[in-house]
Amino acid sequence: MFSTGLRKAEVCNLRVEHVTTYRNQPVVDVMGKGEKHRRVALNKDVMEAVLDYQKAMKQIFTA
């Protein structure tokens, strides 16, 4: 949350399909306060954490 500026509620509502790219930059599309859409850039460390999480979840659910 810290390095992205996302609010707690935004993080809790994230889905894998919300992570995309925009102009070759990894981003996450979130619905913010007041139902306003915003796109937040993900830095390298956050993107690596997302990929690690996806990998771990895939192993859990395919075992």
Secondary structure, DSSP 8 states (H G I E B T S, - for coil): -TTTT--HHHHHT--GGGEEEETTEEEEEEE-GGG-EEEEE--HHHHHHHHHHHHHHHHHHH-
